Amino acid sequence: MYDFSIGVMLESFKLPIPEAIKKAKELGAEGIQVYATYGELSPHNLVGAKRKEFLDMVKSNGLVISALCGDLGKGFHDPAKNPELIEESKRILDLAKELETNIVTTHIGVVPSDPANERYQIMQEACFKLAQYADSLDAHFAIETGPEESAVLKKFLDGLHSTGVAVNMDPANLVMVTGDDPVQAVYNLKDYIVHTHAKDGRRNYYRAPEEVYGLVEAEMLASPSFTELPLGTGNVDFAAYLKALDEIGYHGFLTVEREVGDTPEKDIQTAVEFLQKLIH
């Protein structure tokens, strides 16, 4: 019915890399996304022949790499830190190309709704540099949705006049943080979506995105403002969401990401089966 590929975030398995790769294949995934910001798969550690060895391991299991996760956890709102973060991001993109993917997903911080906000200008300057570099490699830094409404993100991206900085569509983040409609977000961001995360959840109460994403110190809260849930049990309308993705001509990966829970393998299997039923 739909032409999507199913991927899995390798770290979600919480297993050593070779075991996790085998498990992804066993569960019916066609690709994997891996973190390249720390550990043995970072550009500083995966060097020389190790890069080809890792890629061969992935390919020998009949998988491809859908994207690297290059989220350095700091965003791009501090002009003093940005030069170093931009250089580090570029090295992750270089690694991605060697691993035969041209997508690096990342968080850039919370885009302010007012373009006159100083942070907006700082973030746009950093993203302009990232976009130029990605364009030179025919690649994309894909901003993960969630910290701001999709209309705000679209306006920010339009200002870059490039798809070198694009979008990693995460419907659950929109539902859990901004309360934005993922289906409308697909249409808003249709020119930029290059990768997606298959995740689900619900918002328990509103909490400012700047607090959720650690940009401002928050008061202690008795309970979390959102709950991540197994696919199909949260507030993302996946049938409508996949229909929208198909309508805008997106035919890439739906990459299962499970960041919480005590039974990641079971949850991932359930998610893959859930998506397979909707696709076929």
Stockholm file with secondary structure:
# STOCKHOLM 1.0

chainA/1-280         MYDFSIGVMLESFKLPIPEAIKKAKELGAEGIQVYATYGELSPHNLVGAKRKEFLDMVKSNGLVISALCGDLGKGFHDPAKNPELIEESKRILDLAKELETNIVTTHIGVVPSDPANERYQIMQEACFKLAQYADSLDAHFAIETGPEESAVLKKFLDGLHSTGVAVNMDPANLVMVTGDDPVQAVYNLKDYIVHTHAKDGRRNYYRAPEEVYGLVEAEMLASPSFTELPLGTGNVDFAAYLKALDEIGYHGFLTVEREVGDTPEKDIQTAVEFLQKLIH
#=GR chainA/1-280 SS CCCCEEEEEGGGGCSCHHHHHHHHHHTTCSEEEEECSSGGGSTTTSCTHHHHHHHHHHHHTTCEEEEEECCCSSTTCCTTTHHHHHHHHHHHHHHHHHTTCCEEEECCCCCCSCTTSHHHHHHHHHHHHHHHHHHHTTCEEEEESCSSCHHHHHHHHHTTTSSSEEEEECHHHIIIIICCCHHHHHHHTTTTEEEEEECEEEESSCCCHHHHTTSSCCCCCSSCSEEEECTTSSSCCHHHHHHHHHHTTCCSEEEECCCSCSCHHHHHHHHHHHHHHHHC
#=GC SS_cons         CCCCEEEEEGGGGCSCHHHHHHHHHHTTCSEEEEECSSGGGSTTTSCTHHHHHHHHHHHHTTCEEEEEECCCSSTTCCTTTHHHHHHHHHHHHHHHHHTTCCEEEECCCCCCSCTTSHHHHHHHHHHHHHHHHHHHTTCEEEEESCSSCHHHHHHHHHTTTSSSEEEEECHHHIIIIICCCHHHHHHHTTTTEEEEEECEEEESSCCCHHHHTTSSCCCCCSSCSEEEECTTSSSCCHHHHHHHHHHTTCCSEEEECCCSCSCHHHHHHHHHHHHHHHHC
//
